[in-house]
Amino acid sequence: MLKKIVLLALVLIPMGAIAQDKIAYFNSAEVIQLMPEYTQMLDSLQKTQTSIENELNILRQEYEKKYNDFMAEADKLVENIKIRRMQELQDIEERAQTFQQQSQQKLMQIQQDLLKPIQQKVKGALDAVGEENNFAYIIEISNLVFVNSKSVDATPLVKKRLGLK
């Protein structure tokens, strides 16, 4: 009987300690979108995207010009010249596709590189807020299924820590 009581106490004591831990939730998207670094990141990505689109337009214009020239002269051209010009058109198409794919990959890499310091800054603020308020856990709200009305929203605390409104 004593063994059962001791075993029950050993099981219930940690549960009581866990119940006392403070848990908060946090909305990272809300905070990140308010950061000036995020706006700078978006501007940088937009400039890169514009450069990519300009280069693609140059390739499209080159293709259209060669295509129109080819169509205007197609009836007059010798077969081997037709084949060479059709190959040139195909090469331009392939270059444009390759460029577009590589550009999208590069754009994603740039976004990840620019987002990393922003995320690190938010993580630092989260760590500080967690320590200051004795939170055992701060959980991203997008991962939560249920939030009790008594739960603590750490988002305003993180915003304040980062100097955001």
SULDAHU-V401794 format. One record per residue. N is the residue number from 1. RES is the residue in three letters. D_LAST is the distance of its C-alpha to the last C-alpha in whole Angstrom. Layout:
[[N/RES/D_LAST] [N/RES/D_LAST]]
This chain:
[[1/MET/59] [2/LEU/58] [3/LYS/57] [4/LYS/55] [5/ILE/53] [6/VAL/52] [7/LEU/51] [8/LEU/49] [9/ALA/47] [10/LEU/46] [11/VAL/45] [12/LEU/43] [13/ILE/42] [14/PRO/39] [15/MET/38] [16/GLY/37] [17/ALA/35] [18/ILE/33] [19/ALA/32] [20/GLN/31] [21/ASP/28] [22/LYS/25] [23/ILE/23] [24/ALA/20] [25/TYR/18] [26/PHE/15] [27/ASN/14] [28/SER/14] [29/ALA/14] [30/GLU/11] [31/VAL/9] [32/ILE/12] [33/GLN/11] [34/LEU/8] [35/MET/9] [36/PRO/11] [37/GLU/14] [38/TYR/14] [39/THR/15] [40/GLN/17] [41/MET/19] [42/LEU/19] [43/ASP/21] [44/SER/23] [45/LEU/24] [46/GLN/25] [47/LYS/27] [48/THR/29] [49/GLN/29] [50/THR/31] [51/SER/33] [52/ILE/34] [53/GLU/35] [54/ASN/37] [55/GLU/39] [56/LEU/40] [57/ASN/41] [58/ILE/43] [59/LEU/45] [60/ARG/45] [61/GLN/47] [62/GLU/49] [63/TYR/50] [64/GLU/50] [65/LYS/53] [66/LYS/55] [67/TYR/55] [68/ASN/56] [69/ASP/59] [70/PHE/60] [71/MET/60] [72/ALA/62] [73/GLU/65] [74/ALA/65] [75/ASP/68] [76/LYS/70] [77/LEU/68] [78/VAL/71] [79/GLU/69] [80/ASN/68] [81/ILE/66] [82/LYS/65] [83/ILE/64] [84/ARG/62] [85/ARG/60] [86/MET/59] [87/GLN/58] [88/GLU/56] [89/LEU/54] [90/GLN/53] [91/ASP/52] [92/ILE/50] [93/GLU/48] [94/GLU/48] [95/ARG/47] [96/ALA/44] [97/GLN/43] [98/THR/43] [99/PHE/41] [100/GLN/38] [101/GLN/39] [102/GLN/38] [103/SER/35] [104/GLN/33] [105/GLN/34] [106/LYS/33] [107/LEU/30] [108/MET/29] [109/GLN/29] [110/ILE/27] [111/GLN/24] [112/GLN/25] [113/ASP/25] [114/LEU/22] [115/LEU/20] [116/LYS/22] [117/PRO/20] [118/ILE/17] [119/GLN/18] [120/GLN/19] [121/LYS/16] [122/VAL/15] [123/LYS/18] [124/GLY/18] [125/ALA/15] [126/LEU/16] [127/ASP/19] [128/ALA/18] [129/VAL/16] [130/GLY/19] [131/GLU/22] [132/GLU/20] [133/ASN/20] [134/ASN/23] [135/PHE/22] [136/ALA/25] [137/TYR/24] [138/ILE/20] [139/ILE/21] [140/GLU/19] [141/ILE/19] [142/SER/21] [143/ASN/24] [144/LEU/24] [145/VAL/27] [146/PHE/26] [147/VAL/23] [148/ASN/25] [149/SER/23] [150/LYS/23] [151/SER/22] [152/VAL/18] [153/ASP/15] [154/ALA/14] [155/THR/11] [156/PRO/9] [157/LEU/11] [158/VAL/10] [159/LYS/7] [160/LYS/7] [161/ARG/10] [162/LEU/9] [163/GLY/7] [164/LEU/4] [165/LYS/0]]
